[in-house]
Amino acid sequence: MGEVDAAFIQDLEHRPKLAVIEAEGIPLIDLSLLNSSVDDGAIKGLVSETGDACEKWGFFQVINHGVPPECREKMEVAPSKFFEQSKDEKRKAGRNEVNPMGYCDTEHTKNVRDWKEVFDAAVENPTVIAASDEPDDKESRRALICRWANRKGLHP
């Protein structure tokens, strides 16, 4: 293998702390309590747990969500088929200055090129969610974007 392009190398201070990641594990959020009658405290606990996972990790795993297996399979197959295409084909669905949705393989984090390619899509009918779990907070947010990322086989 040749040398790695410097555009892909993160400064030491920004690299993941592997000991922390391996020790803590990826957060696992169990949504089963949403399918039963629970008190507000349990819901607030779930909201807090999800918020903590988002702040610390930026992502999490979900179990007992109720999404049918057939639907999950389609959601796994479609992005795989897209990312298996040639770079030229994927770039036909590329995002640009006018359209922020679509394919991109040139994102940067902390001024360093990411080792991934992504496809961003907006949902037609967004889900409206509370901005916080505080009862007096009337602000809401819309869950608008889906992101599929591929790290397999992407090389500088």
NORHUTA-V286372 format. One record per helix or strand of 2 or more residues. SS is the DSSP state (a for helix, b for strand). FROM is the first residue (numbers start at 1). LEN is the number of residues. Records with the same first field share a line. If there is no record, write none. Layout:
SS=FROM-LEN, FROM-LEN
//
This chain:
a=6-3, 12-3, 18-7, 32-4, 40-17, 69-15, 87-5
b=28-3, 61-3, 102-3, 108-2, 112-2, 117-14, 140-11
//
